[in-house]
Amino acid sequence: MARRSDAVVDIKDILGKLTIEDLQIKGKRVFIRADFNVPLDDNLVITDDSRIRSTLPTINYAIDEGAKVILASHLGRPRGKVEPRFSLSPVVKRLQRLLNKEVVFVPDCVGPQAEQVVAKMKEGDVVLLENLRFHPEEEKNDEAFAKNLARLADFFVNDAFGTAHRSHASTAGITKFLPSAAGFLMKKEIEYLKGVVENPVRPFVAILGGAKVSGKIGVLENLVDKVDKVIVGGGMAYTFISAMGYEIGDSLVENEMLELAKNIMDKLKRNNIKFYLPVDSVIAQTIEAGAETKIVTTQELPKGWRALDIGPASVKLFSEALQNAKTIIWNGPMGVFEIDAFSRGTFAIAHSVTDAYALTIVGGGDTDHAVHKAGVNDAITFISTGGGASLQLLEGKDLPGISALTDRK
């Protein structure tokens, strides 16, 4: 069984912002922006409630401290219109079960009805507002809409890391009108994704995958001076392989990124950072279940075929590179893992990551799904709840939903 590192991140005040523990919330109305953007099946039943569970520490803390808890979130992409399939009503039932208490659902997030429900709240009560994105003003960061949200509360707490890279009314605009703090999940995300990267226990290994170099270029440039080893798999690997002058068949390549890929490889070499690319690949002519597959060395990718997963020799190479790691950060799968024939590389690396006696961080999105599908999610030290937000943080960028919070004096 995988050995999980329980190393504690102890980085003093890396957030630099108020947290919920700094607020005197007893008897006060606390507006908690959560990320309840959960997957639903055709019957509108929640299929994965991990995002709800991840913000429970913040909600329970507010309840225990005697606050009047107002929860708000988005769900899906209703694009400013009321769409019943994107209602947060399924979340109410799950929240009630997880909190073991009544949660009052308000069929709008602003206006007289929401104000009336909030006015009747007692200490420890919990209400959930309807989908914020039913209003077009939310994504436009409309000031009047943000002010209407703020009218419901005395304090604002942002625990929705998954939307922290968005400058929306409920993540940034509302902070103009209320004292604003980070929730426990937000704080934890910053401690791991920013704190660990800046102060890693070495050797520090970064694994990057996914389709395109362009999506990870900022991460690579930010990590190039911080890591000891870089492992690149997935579709993005073949832009690097093409930049080295090898034939890549019909594999994914970003021609406009070839020069940049060369520059990154040169910089890694100058910095004495070990750089690993696939040495063999699982190839097919079509991306579909049942397609004929072959395993070939990376230098022998034939025309008409495309690389869709790393091969067994690459798995061995990457796994050996991980054996002595003390900190591992992983963002992006090694192949098209949603199809069984192209999933073995990603799942094997998932097991290698958890077998390493290291602090392990998974950067949300597809990688989160992959480690769950591989059955090793419980052995990962920390799985980020935000795909785009985690990428921006790993790029070293400020996130609007964090920078807008009240500074710690």
C-alpha positions, 0 to 999 in steps of 0.5 A, a space after each residue: 500500500 502507498 506510504 503517505 507523507 504526513 509532512 506539515 506545511 508550516 509557512 508563517 503567514 504566506 497568505 498575508 490575508 485575514 482568515 475566518 479565524 481573525 473575524 469576530 463572527 458570533 451573532 454576525 451574518 457571514 457570507 461564505 462563497 463556496 465552490 459547489 460546482 459538483 457533477 450531476 447525473 441525468 437525474 440531477 443526483 450528485 455523483 461526486 460531493 468532494 467539493 462540498 466536503 472540502 469546505 465543511 471545515 469552514 462551514 462547521 467552524 462558522 456554525 460552532 462560533 454562532 454565526 448566521 451562515 449564508 452560503 453561495 456558489 455557482 453551478 455549471 454555465 447557465 450564462 446569466 439565465 435561470 436554468 432549472 438543470 443548474 439549480 443548487 437545490 440538489 446541493 441542499 439535500 447533500 449539505 443537510 446530510 453532511 452537516 446533520 442540520 437543516 439548510 434553508 434554500 433561497 430560490 434567488 441570491 439577491 432581492 427581497 426574498 433573500 433579504 427576508 430569509 436572512 433577516 429571520 436567521 438565528 445563530 448557527 442557522 444555515 441558508 443556501 442561495 440559488 446559483 449566482 450565475 443565474 444573474 449575468 451581473 455575477 460574471 461581469 463583476 457588476 458593482 451594484 450586484 456585488 453591493 446587493 450580495 454584500 447587503 446580506 452580510 456583515 463579513 465575507 469569507 471566500 472558500 471557493 479556490 476553484 473560482 479564485 482566478 475569476 474576478 466575479 462579483 461574488 469573489 472580488 466585487 463583494 470585497 469592496 463592501 465587507 471585511 473579507 477573509 479566506 476560509 480554511 480550504 482557501 488557506 490550505 490551497 495557498 499553503 500547499 500550492 504556493 508554500 510548498 513550491 517556494 520551500 520544498 523538501 528536496 529532491 523536488 519533482 514536477 510532473 506535467 502532462 495534458 494536451 498542450 505546452 501552451 497551457 503549462 508554459 507558465 508553470 514550466 517557466 515558474 518552476 524551472 528555477 525551483 525543481 530538481 527534476 521535470 517529467 513531461 508526458 501527455 500530448 504536450 511531450 510531443 512538441 518537445 520531441 518534435 523540437 528535438 528533431 524527431 518524427 512524431 507521426 500524427 501526434 499532437 504538436 504546437 508548431 508555434 511552441 517549438 522554439 519556446 520548447 527548445 529554449 526551456 530544454 536549454 534552460 533546464 540543461 544550464 540549470 542542471 535540472 534533469 528533464 525526462 520525456 517519453 522514450 516509448 509510446 502507445 500509438 493508434 490511428 484513431 482516438 476511440 475504444 477498440 482502436 488497434 494499438 502498438 507500442 513503439 519507441 519515441 524515435 519511431 512514430 510512423 506517419 498516420 499514427 498518433 501517440 496517445 499514452 506513454 509506453 511501459 519503458 517510459 513508465 519505468 523511467 519516470 517511476 525510477 525518477 520519482 523513487 528518491 523524491 521528497 516533494 512531488 507536484 503533478 498536473 496533467 495526465 500522461 495520455 487519454 486516460 478516459 479510454 482504457 487502452 490509453 490509461 495504463 501510463 497515467 494510472 501507473 504514474 499515479 501509483 508511482 507517485 503514491 509509492 514515493 515517500 514524499 509530500 505529494 500534490 495533485 493540481 486539480 482538473 483532469 489529474 484529480 479525476 485520474 488519481 480517483 480513477 486509479 484508486 489512489 486519491 486517499 494516498 495523495 497528500 493534497 489534491 487541489 480543488 481548482 484546475 485553472 486556479 491551481 495552474 495560475 498559482 503554480 505560474 506564480 500569478 496573483 489570483 483576483 479572488 485572493 488578492 481582493 481579500 482584506 490584508 492582514 495588518 
